[in-house]
Amino acid sequence: MKASKQYLFIKPSRVGAACVAAGILLTILPGCGQTERTEAITAEITAAQMQGRNSAREIIVRNWPDTTELMISLRKAREKKCRYDSTGHPECAAAFDSAFLQTLRAVKPEIGKIASRDD
């Protein structure tokens, strides 16, 4: 009987180590799901930036003899940004808009000024 009582007794140093291990597990496990969500949001933002740059490139490569056509194309590009807003992704909308305007300003500053006034 004495031997069985020894196995039931846990040393205080092991209790502390077990509590620390349990605390670490409880901290790490909920964070795993958060990491996946953060990565998904980052991927969506990156995709919105790429779409903003591509929309700007479509405008940059054309010659615009008519300002009205340019304004129509700028508004169509901005409609893509509005889709992000309407689906509840404001950070994606901001990323699209930022990439779109920065690309226009970098390559064709005169069109970038027109697009900035169009806000």
C-alpha positions in Angstrom: 0.0 0.0 0.0 2.8 2.3 0.7 4.0 2.1 -2.9 0.7 3.1 -4.3 0.6 6.2 -2.1 4.0 7.3 -3.5 2.6 7.4 -7.1 -0.3 9.6 -6.1 1.9 12.2 -4.6 3.1 14.9 -7.0 6.1 17.0 -6.2 5.4 20.7 -6.0 8.0 21.5 -8.7 6.2 19.2 -11.1 2.8 20.9 -10.3 4.3 24.3 -11.3 5.8 22.9 -14.5 2.4 21.3 -15.4 0.6 24.6 -14.8 3.1 26.4 -17.0 2.7 23.9 -19.7 -1.1 24.1 -19.5 -0.9 27.9 -19.6 1.3 27.8 -22.7 -1.1 25.4 -24.5 -4.1 27.5 -23.6 -2.3 30.5 -25.0 -1.1 28.9 -28.2 -4.2 27.0 -29.3 -6.5 29.9 -29.8 -3.8 31.8 -31.5 -3.6 29.2 -34.3 -7.0 30.1 -35.6 -6.2 33.8 -35.4 -3.0 33.3 -37.4 -5.0 31.6 -40.2 -7.5 34.4 -40.2 -4.7 37.0 -40.3 -3.1 35.3 -43.2 -6.3 35.2 -45.1 -6.9 38.9 -44.6 -3.3 39.6 -45.7 -3.9 37.6 -48.8 -7.1 39.5 -49.6 -5.3 42.8 -49.1 -2.5 41.8 -51.4 -5.0 40.7 -54.1 -6.7 44.1 -53.8 -3.4 45.9 -54.2 -2.6 43.8 -57.3 -6.0 44.5 -58.8 -5.5 48.2 -58.1 -2.2 48.2 -59.9 -3.7 46.2 -62.8 -6.6 48.7 -63.1 -4.1 51.6 -63.2 -2.1 49.8 -65.9 -5.1 49.5 -68.1 -5.5 53.2 -68.0 -1.8 54.0 -68.3 -1.2 52.1 -71.5 -3.9 53.9 -73.5 -3.6 57.3 -75.1 -6.5 59.5 -74.1 -7.4 62.1 -76.7 -10.8 62.6 -75.0 -10.9 63.5 -71.3 -14.5 62.2 -71.1 -13.4 58.7 -72.0 -10.6 58.9 -69.4 -13.0 60.0 -66.7 -15.4 57.1 -67.6 -12.5 54.6 -67.3 -11.4 56.1 -64.0 -14.9 55.7 -62.6 -15.1 52.1 -63.8 -11.8 51.4 -62.0 -13.2 53.0 -58.9 -16.3 50.8 -59.1 -14.0 47.9 -58.3 -13.0 49.7 -55.1 -16.6 50.2 -54.2 -17.2 46.4 -54.5 -14.8 45.9 -51.6 -16.6 48.5 -49.5 -20.0 47.0 -50.2 -18.8 43.5 -49.2 -17.5 44.7 -45.9 -13.7 44.8 -46.7 -12.7 48.4 -46.0 -9.0 47.5 -45.6 -9.1 45.9 -49.1 -10.8 49.0 -50.5 -8.1 51.2 -49.1 -5.4 48.9 -50.4 -6.9 48.9 -53.9 -7.3 52.7 -53.9 -3.8 53.3 -52.6 -2.2 51.0 -55.1 -4.3 52.4 -57.9 -3.5 56.0 -57.2 0.2 55.4 -56.5 0.7 53.5 -59.8 -1.1 56.3 -61.7 1.0 59.0 -60.0 4.2 57.2 -60.5 3.8 56.4 -64.2 1.5 59.2 -65.5 1.4 62.0 -62.9 -1.1 64.1 -65.0 -3.6 61.2 -64.9 -2.8 60.7 -61.2 -3.8 64.3 -60.5 -7.1 63.9 -62.4 -7.8 60.6 -60.5 -7.0 62.3 -57.1 -9.5 65.1 -57.9 -12.1 62.6 -58.8 -12.3 61.4 -55.2 
